[in-house]
Amino acid sequence: MSSWRILVVDDEAGMLRSVERVLGQDYNVASSRSSRGAVGLARTFKPDLAILDIQMPEMDGFQLMEELQAFDPELGVIFMTGSIHEIDAKLIKAIRKDAFYFLQKPFDRGVLLSLVERCLDLKRLDRSNRMHLQHLEKELSDARAFQQSLLPPGSATVGGISVFAHYIPCSELAGDLYDYAPLSPEGAVILVADVSGHGASAAMLTGTVKSAFHSASSDLYEPACVVERVADGIRAFGHQHFITLICARVRNGSLDFVNAGHPPGILSNGGTAATLLESTGPIVSPAFN
């Protein structure tokens, strides 16, 4: 027997027995002749699908559907009616209420089984999609946490130089990165980089860029060496990935930099006119290695 639970509500005892005979061999079926009783039963039975008669004395099927879906919005509903009066209006109302289907009594056994099977198949698919979405959201959350962990504090004094950073990526998860490091005795190096694309793959690749940047400490973060190490780091990732970056080093009162296809940096010195740190070379890509 399937683990699916089906609640059947109809004030006619004969109709309840008929539905129970059709569905009872394959599903876990609970029934009620009372709308009010069905509400209490549903709280403990927790049905996956409800088959509801429309015309009942305490509350009609539409009202009962609202009551049941108040504590289980995902509950599937199939309406039944034995009335031939205003059947078109009831059908339209059932559709507007987002019922799965509208079945006229007396029902055909095969039709009922097919409707129930189809409704539960869709519910199974919906649950699977929800689980998959939750898994993806968890992976994205982990990727966001990883990306944030790569960033140093937004303000610091390194090598006697004050550094301030403000990070606003162009999407929730992207390949934007900044980093900095001190130089001895006085000085600092700053890196701003952008991995092509968006999403988890771009965010994860920023870890490679950060690692390559800090590996250049043995070269005193010479900007050209930083670019070479980043290029070596992404060599195995294919031509579809590329990086733009600007690496600027302030040391002994002088500035040297490399701009690999990144938007120009702006150098301002007191009241003098700002100077753009224009591109000095192409983007970093395995295609150029």
ZADO-1210 file (C-alpha; in nm, 4 decimals, padded with zeros to 6 digits):
<atoms>
<atom x="00.0000" y="00.0000" z="00.0000" code="MET" pos="1"/>
<atom x="00.1179" y="00.3506" z="-00.0806" code="SER" pos="2"/>
<atom x="00.2091" y="00.5897" z="00.2005" code="SER" pos="3"/>
<atom x="-00.0076" y="00.8626" z="00.0447" code="TRP" pos="4"/>
<atom x="-00.2934" y="00.9717" z="00.2706" code="ARG" pos="5"/>
<atom x="-00.6327" y="01.0619" z="00.1228" code="ILE" pos="6"/>
<atom x="-00.9205" y="01.2257" z="00.3109" code="LEU" pos="7"/>
<atom x="-01.2707" y="01.1684" z="00.1690" code="VAL" pos="8"/>
<atom x="-01.5590" y="01.3861" z="00.2886" code="VAL" pos="9"/>
<atom x="-01.9214" y="01.3268" z="00.1821" code="ASP" pos="10"/>
<atom x="-02.2432" y="01.3327" z="00.3791" code="ASP" pos="11"/>
<atom x="-02.3681" y="01.0220" z="00.1908" code="GLU" pos="12"/>
<atom x="-02.2503" y="00.7023" z="00.3594" code="ALA" pos="13"/>
<atom x="-02.2871" y="00.5015" z="00.0393" code="GLY" pos="14"/>
<atom x="-02.0651" y="00.7384" z="-00.1543" code="MET" pos="15"/>
<atom x="-01.7966" y="00.7224" z="00.1162" code="LEU" pos="16"/>
<atom x="-01.7972" y="00.3424" z="00.1015" code="ARG" pos="17"/>
<atom x="-01.7702" y="00.3502" z="-00.2771" code="SER" pos="18"/>
<atom x="-01.4690" y="00.5801" z="-00.2746" code="VAL" pos="19"/>
<atom x="-01.3056" y="00.3819" z="00.0069" code="GLU" pos="20"/>
<atom x="-01.3442" y="00.0567" z="-00.1909" code="ARG" pos="21"/>
<atom x="-01.1859" y="00.2107" z="-00.4994" code="VAL" pos="22"/>
<atom x="-00.8934" y="00.3764" z="-00.3242" code="LEU" pos="23"/>
<atom x="-00.8474" y="00.1699" z="-00.0080" code="GLY" pos="24"/>
<atom x="-00.6345" y="-00.1031" z="-00.1669" code="GLN" pos="25"/>
<atom x="-00.3688" y="00.1398" z="-00.2897" code="ASP" pos="26"/>
<atom x="-00.3830" y="00.4309" z="-00.0462" code="TYR" pos="27"/>
<atom x="-00.4271" y="00.5120" z="00.3199" code="ASN" pos="28"/>
<atom x="-00.7840" y="00.6463" z="00.3239" code="VAL" pos="29"/>
<atom x="-00.9727" y="00.8247" z="00.6049" code="ALA" pos="30"/>
<atom x="-01.3315" y="00.9425" z="00.5673" code="SER" pos="31"/>
<atom x="-01.5832" y="01.1696" z="00.7325" code="SER" pos="32"/>
<atom x="-01.9516" y="01.2438" z="00.6763" code="ARG" pos="33"/>
<atom x="-01.9184" y="01.5771" z="00.8581" code="SER" pos="34"/>
<atom x="-01.7361" y="01.8844" z="00.7312" code="SER" pos="35"/>
<atom x="-01.6618" y="01.9977" z="01.0848" code="ARG" pos="36"/>
<atom x="-01.5411" y="01.6512" z="01.1758" code="GLY" pos="37"/>
<atom x="-01.3207" y="01.6459" z="00.8678" code="ALA" pos="38"/>
<atom x="-01.1351" y="01.9570" z="00.9863" code="VAL" pos="39"/>
<atom x="-01.0452" y="01.7906" z="01.3169" code="GLY" pos="40"/>
<atom x="-00.9601" y="01.4613" z="01.1442" code="LEU" pos="41"/>
<atom x="-00.7290" y="01.6365" z="00.8979" code="ALA" pos="42"/>
<atom x="-00.5209" y="01.7842" z="01.1784" code="ARG" pos="43"/>
<atom x="-00.4193" y="01.4378" z="01.2979" code="THR" pos="44"/>
<atom x="-00.4438" y="01.2423" z="00.9712" code="PHE" pos="45"/>
<atom x="-00.2533" y="01.5074" z="00.7696" code="LYS" pos="46"/>
<atom x="-00.3814" y="01.4097" z="00.4245" code="PRO" pos="47"/>
<atom x="-00.1885" y="01.4614" z="00.1022" code="ASP" pos="48"/>
<atom x="-00.5123" y="01.4804" z="-00.0980" code="LEU" pos="49"/>
<atom x="-00.8742" y="01.5579" z="-00.0083" code="ALA" pos="50"/>
<atom x="-01.1766" y="01.4443" z="-00.2099" code="ILE" pos="51"/>
<atom x="-01.4647" y="01.6697" z="-00.1099" code="LEU" pos="52"/>
<atom x="-01.8343" y="01.6699" z="-00.1868" code="ASP" pos="53"/>
<atom x="-01.9444" y="02.0208" z="-00.2787" code="ILE" pos="54"/>
<atom x="-02.2957" y="02.0130" z="-00.1297" code="GLN" pos="55"/>
<atom x="-02.2872" y="01.9368" z="00.2432" code="MET" pos="56"/>
<atom x="-02.5049" y="02.0717" z="00.5267" code="PRO" pos="57"/>
<atom x="-02.2498" y="02.2202" z="00.7715" code="GLU" pos="58"/>
<atom x="-02.0259" y="02.3897" z="00.5166" code="MET" pos="59"/>
<atom x="-01.9900" y="02.3321" z="00.1464" code="ASP" pos="60"/>
<atom x="-01.6842" y="02.1845" z="-00.0184" code="GLY" pos="61"/>
<atom x="-01.5391" y="02.5225" z="-00.1104" code="PHE" pos="62"/>
<atom x="-01.5546" y="02.6439" z="00.2484" code="GLN" pos="63"/>
<atom x="-01.4098" y="02.3151" z="00.3700" code="LEU" pos="64"/>
<atom x="-01.1255" y="02.3449" z="00.1222" code="MET" pos="65"/>
<atom x="-01.0362" y="02.6862" z="00.2679" code="GLU" pos="66"/>
<atom x="-01.0441" y="02.5445" z="00.6208" code="GLU" pos="67"/>
<atom x="-00.8204" y="02.2510" z="00.5301" code="LEU" pos="68"/>
<atom x="-00.5740" y="02.4571" z="00.3308" code="GLN" pos="69"/>
<atom x="-00.5484" y="02.7129" z="00.6106" code="ALA" pos="70"/>
<atom x="-00.3139" y="02.4718" z="00.7928" code="PHE" pos="71"/>
<atom x="-00.1867" y="02.2885" z="00.4827" code="ASP" pos="72"/>
<atom x="-00.1640" y="02.5212" z="00.1807" code="PRO" pos="73"/>
<atom x="-00.0151" y="02.2389" z="-00.0296" code="GLU" pos="74"/>
<atom x="-00.3150" y="02.0087" z="00.0142" code="LEU" pos="75"/>
<atom x="-00.4496" y="01.8849" z="-00.3200" code="GLY" pos="76"/>
<atom x="-00.8293" y="01.8834" z="-00.3631" code="VAL" pos="77"/>
<atom x="-01.0661" y="01.7003" z="-00.5959" code="ILE" pos="78"/>
<atom x="-01.4293" y="01.8142" z="-00.5811" code="PHE" pos="79"/>
<atom x="-01.7274" y="01.5858" z="-00.6345" code="MET" pos="80"/>
<atom x="-02.0897" y="01.6784" z="-00.6948" code="THR" pos="81"/>
<atom x="-02.4054" y="01.4847" z="-00.7668" code="GLY" pos="82"/>
<atom x="-02.6069" y="01.7906" z="-00.8621" code="SER" pos="83"/>
<atom x="-02.6736" y="01.8650" z="-01.2269" code="ILE" pos="84"/>
<atom x="-02.7908" y="02.2190" z="-01.1467" code="HIS" pos="85"/>
<atom x="-02.5460" y="02.5004" z="-01.2172" code="GLU" pos="86"/>
<atom x="-02.2714" y="02.2486" z="-01.2858" code="ILE" pos="87"/>
<atom x="-02.0859" y="02.4912" z="-01.5133" code="ASP" pos="88"/>
<atom x="-02.0794" y="02.7573" z="-01.2420" code="ALA" pos="89"/>
<atom x="-01.9466" y="02.5036" z="-00.9908" code="LYS" pos="90"/>
<atom x="-01.6798" y="02.3911" z="-01.2330" code="LEU" pos="91"/>
<atom x="-01.5647" y="02.7503" z="-01.2872" code="ILE" pos="92"/>
<atom x="-01.5593" y="02.8132" z="-00.9131" code="LYS" pos="93"/>
<atom x="-01.3582" y="02.4948" z="-00.8570" code="ALA" pos="94"/>
<atom x="-01.1022" y="02.6105" z="-01.1126" code="ILE" pos="95"/>
<atom x="-01.0800" y="02.9556" z="-00.9541" code="ARG" pos="96"/>
<atom x="-01.0288" y="02.7949" z="-00.6146" code="LYS" pos="97"/>
<atom x="-00.7289" y="02.6067" z="-00.7578" code="ASP" pos="98"/>
<atom x="-00.8829" y="02.2648" z="-00.7100" code="ALA" pos="99"/>
<atom x="-00.7032" y="01.9866" z="-00.8932" code="PHE" pos="100"/>
<atom x="-01.0175" y="01.8567" z="-01.0624" code="TYR" pos="101"/>
<atom x="-01.3965" y="01.8536" z="-01.0607" code="PHE" pos="102"/>
<atom x="-01.5694" y="01.5109" z="-01.0707" code="LEU" pos="103"/>
<atom x="-01.9383" y="01.4477" z="-01.1250" code="GLN" pos="104"/>
<atom x="-02.1161" y="01.1681" z="-00.9414" code="LYS" pos="105"/>
<atom x="-02.1688" y="00.8851" z="-01.0077" code="PRO" pos="106"/>
<atom x="-01.8011" y="00.8629" z="-01.0911" code="PHE" pos="107"/>
<atom x="-01.6206" y="00.6090" z="-01.3049" code="ASP" pos="108"/>
<atom x="-01.3760" y="00.3938" z="-01.1053" code="ARG" pos="109"/>
<atom x="-01.0991" y="00.4248" z="-01.3634" code="GLY" pos="110"/>
<atom x="-01.1407" y="00.8001" z="-01.3894" code="VAL" pos="111"/>
<atom x="-01.1174" y="00.8440" z="-01.0120" code="LEU" pos="112"/>
<atom x="-00.8063" y="00.6268" z="-00.9871" code="LEU" pos="113"/>
<atom x="-00.6420" y="00.8103" z="-01.2757" code="SER" pos="114"/>
<atom x="-00.7203" y="01.1533" z="-01.1249" code="LEU" pos="115"/>
<atom x="-00.5862" y="01.0549" z="-00.7838" code="VAL" pos="116"/>
<atom x="-00.2718" y="00.9039" z="-00.9341" code="GLU" pos="117"/>
<atom x="-00.2107" y="01.2099" z="-01.1496" code="ARG" pos="118"/>
<atom x="-00.2673" y="01.4517" z="-00.8607" code="CYS" pos="119"/>
<atom x="-00.0273" y="01.2627" z="-00.6342" code="LEU" pos="120"/>
<atom x="00.2324" y="01.2344" z="-00.9112" code="ASP" pos="121"/>
<atom x="00.2294" y="01.6120" z="-00.9447" code="LEU" pos="122"/>
<atom x="00.2563" y="01.6460" z="-00.5678" code="LYS" pos="123"/>
<atom x="00.5535" y="01.4073" z="-00.5664" code="ARG" pos="124"/>
<atom x="00.7186" y="01.6087" z="-00.8423" code="LEU" pos="125"/>
<atom x="00.6542" y="01.9327" z="-00.6541" code="ASP" pos="126"/>
<atom x="00.8140" y="01.7900" z="-00.3389" code="ARG" pos="127"/>
<atom x="01.1132" y="01.6728" z="-00.5385" code="SER" pos="128"/>
<atom x="01.1502" y="02.0178" z="-00.6945" code="ASN" pos="129"/>
<atom x="01.1257" y="02.1822" z="-00.3526" code="ARG" pos="130"/>
<atom x="01.3956" y="01.9544" z="-00.2119" code="MET" pos="131"/>
<atom x="01.6167" y="02.0261" z="-00.5117" code="HIS" pos="132"/>
<atom x="01.5590" y="02.3998" z="-00.4703" code="LEU" pos="133"/>
<atom x="01.6441" y="02.3795" z="-00.1002" code="GLN" pos="134"/>
<atom x="01.9635" y="02.1949" z="-00.1918" code="HIS" pos="135"/>
<atom x="02.0565" y="02.4630" z="-00.4435" code="LEU" pos="136"/>
<atom x="01.9794" y="02.7394" z="-00.1948" code="GLU" pos="137"/>
<atom x="02.2022" y="02.5661" z="00.0620" code="LYS" pos="138"/>
<atom x="02.4858" y="02.5460" z="-00.1906" code="GLU" pos="139"/>
<atom x="02.4419" y="02.9128" z="-00.2819" code="LEU" pos="140"/>
<atom x="02.4379" y="03.0079" z="00.0838" code="SER" pos="141"/>
<atom x="02.7627" y="02.8165" z="00.1372" code="ASP" pos="142"/>
<atom x="02.9137" y="02.9849" z="-00.1678" code="ALA" pos="143"/>
<atom x="02.8103" y="03.3304" z="-00.0395" code="ARG" pos="144"/>
<atom x="02.9625" y="03.2534" z="00.2999" code="ALA" pos="145"/>
<atom x="03.2814" y="03.1336" z="00.1314" code="PHE" pos="146"/>
<atom x="03.2998" y="03.4445" z="-00.0850" code="GLN" pos="147"/>
<atom x="03.2494" y="03.6763" z="00.2113" code="GLN" pos="148"/>
<atom x="03.5193" y="03.4898" z="00.4048" code="SER" pos="149"/>
<atom x="03.7692" y="03.5792" z="00.1320" code="LEU" pos="150"/>
<atom x="03.7304" y="03.9511" z="00.1885" code="LEU" pos="151"/>
<atom x="03.9504" y="04.1313" z="00.4406" code="PRO" pos="152"/>
<atom x="03.8035" y="04.3990" z="00.6719" code="PRO" pos="153"/>
<atom x="03.6556" y="04.7026" z="00.4992" code="GLY" pos="154"/>
<atom x="03.9008" y="04.9341" z="00.6739" code="SER" pos="155"/>
<atom x="04.2510" y="04.8821" z="00.8058" code="ALA" pos="156"/>
<atom x="04.5953" y="05.0358" z="00.8342" code="THR" pos="157"/>
<atom x="04.8516" y="04.8254" z="00.6528" code="VAL" pos="158"/>
<atom x="05.2175" y="04.9198" z="00.6165" code="GLY" pos="159"/>
<atom x="05.1387" y="05.2676" z="00.7473" code="GLY" pos="160"/>
<atom x="04.8730" y="05.3215" z="00.4783" code="ILE" pos="161"/>
<atom x="04.5013" y="05.3557" z="00.5523" code="SER" pos="162"/>
<atom x="04.2842" y="05.1319" z="00.3372" code="VAL" pos="163"/>
<atom x="03.9072" y="05.1670" z="00.3012" code="PHE" pos="164"/>
<atom x="03.6907" y="04.9317" z="00.0945" code="ALA" pos="165"/>
<atom x="03.3221" y="04.9223" z="00.0143" code="HIS" pos="166"/>
<atom x="03.1983" y="04.5979" z="-00.1413" code="TYR" pos="167"/>
<atom x="02.8754" y="04.5906" z="-00.3441" code="ILE" pos="168"/>
<atom x="02.8786" y="04.3054" z="-00.5995" code="PRO" pos="169"/>
<atom x="02.6698" y="04.3490" z="-00.9130" code="CYS" pos="170"/>
<atom x="02.4742" y="04.0341" z="-00.8271" code="SER" pos="171"/>
<atom x="02.4064" y="03.8346" z="-00.5135" code="GLU" pos="172"/>
<atom x="02.6799" y="03.5876" z="-00.6002" code="LEU" pos="173"/>
<atom x="02.9538" y="03.7005" z="-00.8366" code="ALA" pos="174"/>
<atom x="03.3274" y="03.7011" z="-00.8959" code="GLY" pos="175"/>
<atom x="03.4153" y="04.0376" z="-00.7422" code="ASP" pos="176"/>
<atom x="03.7141" y="04.0481" z="-00.5059" code="LEU" pos="177"/>
<atom x="03.9332" y="04.2971" z="-00.3282" code="TYR" pos="178"/>
<atom x="04.2314" y="04.2296" z="-00.1058" code="ASP" pos="179"/>
<atom x="04.5358" y="04.4045" z="00.0366" code="TYR" pos="180"/>
<atom x="04.8577" y="04.3228" z="00.2176" code="ALA" pos="181"/>
<atom x="05.1310" y="04.5179" z="00.4012" code="PRO" pos="182"/>
<atom x="05.4847" y="04.5658" z="00.2738" code="LEU" pos="183"/>
<atom x="05.7906" y="04.6072" z="00.4936" code="SER" pos="184"/>
<atom x="05.9104" y="04.8468" z="00.6180" code="PRO" pos="185"/>
<atom x="05.6390" y="05.0820" z="00.4909" code="GLU" pos="186"/>
<atom x="05.3989" y="05.0270" z="00.2090" code="GLY" pos="187"/>
<atom x="05.1016" y="04.8251" z="00.0955" code="ALA" pos="188"/>
<atom x="04.9637" y="04.6466" z="-00.2080" code="VAL" pos="189"/>
<atom x="04.5989" y="04.6523" z="-00.3137" code="ILE" pos="190"/>
<atom x="04.4204" y="04.4136" z="-00.5482" code="LEU" pos="191"/>
<atom x="04.0794" y="04.4620" z="-00.7102" code="VAL" pos="192"/>
<atom x="03.9657" y="04.1806" z="-00.9403" code="ALA" pos="193"/>
<atom x="03.6561" y="04.0571" z="-01.1196" code="ASP" pos="194"/>
<atom x="03.6091" y="03.6992" z="-01.2398" code="VAL" pos="195"/>
<atom x="03.3937" y="03.6701" z="-01.5509" code="SER" pos="196"/>
<atom x="03.0361" y="03.5565" z="-01.5068" code="GLY" pos="197"/>
<atom x="02.8114" y="03.5222" z="-01.2050" code="HIS" pos="198"/>
<atom x="02.7016" y="03.2472" z="-00.9712" code="GLY" pos="199"/>
<atom x="02.8831" y="02.9872" z="-00.7654" code="ALA" pos="200"/>
<atom x="03.1565" y="02.9077" z="-01.0199" code="SER" pos="201"/>
<atom x="03.2666" y="03.2718" z="-01.0433" code="ALA" pos="202"/>
<atom x="03.2536" y="03.3120" z="-00.6659" code="ALA" pos="203"/>
<atom x="03.4596" y="02.9993" z="-00.6080" code="MET" pos="204"/>
<atom x="03.7215" y="03.1067" z="-00.8618" code="LEU" pos="205"/>
<atom x="03.7866" y="03.4182" z="-00.6563" code="THR" pos="206"/>
<atom x="03.9505" y="03.1838" z="-00.4039" code="GLY" pos="207"/>
<atom x="04.2088" y="03.0948" z="-00.6669" code="THR" pos="208"/>
<atom x="04.2731" y="03.4632" z="-00.7338" code="VAL" pos="209"/>
<atom x="04.3189" y="03.5379" z="-00.3634" code="LYS" pos="210"/>
<atom x="04.5569" y="03.2446" z="-00.3201" code="SER" pos="211"/>
<atom x="04.7610" y="03.3529" z="-00.6216" code="ALA" pos="212"/>
<atom x="04.7746" y="03.7103" z="-00.4895" code="PHE" pos="213"/>
<atom x="04.9164" y="03.6106" z="-00.1515" code="HIS" pos="214"/>
<atom x="05.1592" y="03.3645" z="-00.3076" code="SER" pos="215"/>
<atom x="05.3281" y="03.6709" z="-00.4616" code="ALA" pos="216"/>
<atom x="05.4488" y="03.7825" z="-00.1176" code="SER" pos="217"/>
<atom x="05.7853" y="03.6180" z="-00.1956" code="SER" pos="218"/>
<atom x="05.8154" y="03.8645" z="-00.4849" code="ASP" pos="219"/>
<atom x="05.7212" y="04.1558" z="-00.2572" code="LEU" pos="220"/>
<atom x="05.3874" y="04.1649" z="-00.4416" code="TYR" pos="221"/>
<atom x="05.5453" y="04.3046" z="-00.7561" code="GLU" pos="222"/>
<atom x="05.2290" y="04.3754" z="-00.9636" code="PRO" pos="223"/>
<atom x="05.3500" y="04.1948" z="-01.2754" code="ALA" pos="224"/>
<atom x="05.4302" y="03.8882" z="-01.0642" code="CYS" pos="225"/>
<atom x="05.0802" y="03.8994" z="-00.9134" code="VAL" pos="226"/>
<atom x="04.9296" y="03.8891" z="-01.2628" code="VAL" pos="227"/>
<atom x="05.1565" y="03.6006" z="-01.3643" code="GLU" pos="228"/>
<atom x="05.0580" y="03.3987" z="-01.0577" code="ARG" pos="229"/>
<atom x="04.6866" y="03.4623" z="-01.1170" code="VAL" pos="230"/>
<atom x="04.7295" y="03.3521" z="-01.4794" code="ALA" pos="231"/>
<atom x="04.9036" y="03.0325" z="-01.3656" code="ASP" pos="232"/>
<atom x="04.6315" y="02.9702" z="-01.1101" code="GLY" pos="233"/>
<atom x="04.3448" y="02.9754" z="-01.3597" code="ILE" pos="234"/>
<atom x="04.5286" y="02.7913" z="-01.6377" code="ARG" pos="235"/>
<atom x="04.3430" y="02.4657" z="-01.5653" code="ALA" pos="236"/>
<atom x="03.9952" y="02.6202" z="-01.5710" code="PHE" pos="237"/>
<atom x="03.9518" y="02.6563" z="-01.9453" code="GLY" pos="238"/>
<atom x="03.9179" y="02.9464" z="-02.1869" code="HIS" pos="239"/>
<atom x="03.5616" y="03.0258" z="-02.0812" code="GLN" pos="240"/>
<atom x="03.6940" y="03.1966" z="-01.7665" code="HIS" pos="241"/>
<atom x="03.8846" y="03.5217" z="-01.7616" code="PHE" pos="242"/>
<atom x="03.9719" y="03.7826" z="-01.5030" code="ILE" pos="243"/>
<atom x="04.0229" y="04.1551" z="-01.5031" code="THR" pos="244"/>
<atom x="04.2260" y="04.3023" z="-01.2218" code="LEU" pos="245"/>
<atom x="04.4240" y="04.5995" z="-01.1057" code="ILE" pos="246"/>
<atom x="04.7113" y="04.5560" z="-00.8637" code="CYS" pos="247"/>
<atom x="04.8706" y="04.8695" z="-00.7186" code="ALA" pos="248"/>
<atom x="05.1748" y="04.8738" z="-00.4906" code="ARG" pos="249"/>
<atom x="05.2791" y="05.1723" z="-00.2808" code="VAL" pos="250"/>
<atom x="05.6370" y="05.1383" z="-00.1583" code="ARG" pos="251"/>
<atom x="05.8926" y="05.3924" z="-00.0379" code="ASN" pos="252"/>
<atom x="05.6661" y="05.6752" z="-00.1520" code="GLY" pos="253"/>
<atom x="05.6314" y="05.5497" z="-00.5092" code="SER" pos="254"/>
<atom x="05.3454" y="05.3743" z="-00.6897" code="LEU" pos="255"/>
<atom x="05.3669" y="05.0980" z="-00.9446" code="ASP" pos="256"/>
<atom x="05.0699" y="04.9090" z="-01.0823" code="PHE" pos="257"/>
<atom x="04.9384" y="04.6687" z="-01.3442" code="VAL" pos="258"/>
<atom x="04.5892" y="04.7038" z="-01.4899" code="ASN" pos="259"/>
<atom x="04.4879" y="04.3870" z="-01.6725" code="ALA" pos="260"/>
<atom x="04.1802" y="04.4994" z="-01.8607" code="GLY" pos="261"/>
<atom x="04.0065" y="04.6400" z="-01.5514" code="HIS" pos="262"/>
<atom x="03.8259" y="04.9754" z="-01.5370" code="PRO" pos="263"/>
<atom x="04.0857" y="05.2457" z="-01.4651" code="PRO" pos="264"/>
<atom x="04.1860" y="05.3152" z="-01.1085" code="GLY" pos="265"/>
<atom x="04.1841" y="05.6783" z="-00.9971" code="ILE" pos="266"/>
<atom x="04.4922" y="05.8319" z="-00.8401" code="LEU" pos="267"/>
<atom x="04.4321" y="06.1546" z="-00.6525" code="SER" pos="268"/>
<atom x="04.7079" y="06.3483" z="-00.4775" code="ASN" pos="269"/>
<atom x="04.5714" y="06.6326" z="-00.2705" code="GLY" pos="270"/>
<atom x="04.4475" y="06.9191" z="-00.4828" code="GLY" pos="271"/>
<atom x="04.6063" y="06.8075" z="-00.8098" code="THR" pos="272"/>
<atom x="04.4011" y="06.6678" z="-01.0931" code="ALA" pos="273"/>
<atom x="04.3135" y="06.2992" z="-01.0678" code="ALA" pos="274"/>
<atom x="04.5114" y="06.0539" z="-01.2779" code="THR" pos="275"/>
<atom x="04.3580" y="05.7431" z="-01.4322" code="LEU" pos="276"/>
<atom x="04.5477" y="05.4189" z="-01.3939" code="LEU" pos="277"/>
<atom x="04.4678" y="05.2984" z="-01.7424" code="GLU" pos="278"/>
<atom x="04.4962" y="04.9434" z="-01.8715" code="SER" pos="279"/>
<atom x="04.8547" y="04.8216" z="-01.9120" code="THR" pos="280"/>
<atom x="04.7740" y="04.4842" z="-02.0626" code="GLY" pos="281"/>
<atom x="04.4995" y="04.2407" z="-02.1659" code="PRO" pos="282"/>
<atom x="04.2627" y="04.0505" z="-01.9440" code="ILE" pos="283"/>
<atom x="04.3979" y="03.7438" z="-01.7646" code="VAL" pos="284"/>
<atom x="04.2826" y="03.4352" z="-01.9532" code="SER" pos="285"/>
<atom x="04.4117" y="03.0827" z="-02.0283" code="PRO" pos="286"/>
<atom x="04.3593" y="03.1761" z="-02.3934" code="ALA" pos="287"/>
<atom x="04.6652" y="03.4030" z="-02.3692" code="PHE" pos="288"/>
<atom x="04.8876" y="03.1546" z="-02.1839" code="ASN" pos="289"/>
</atoms>
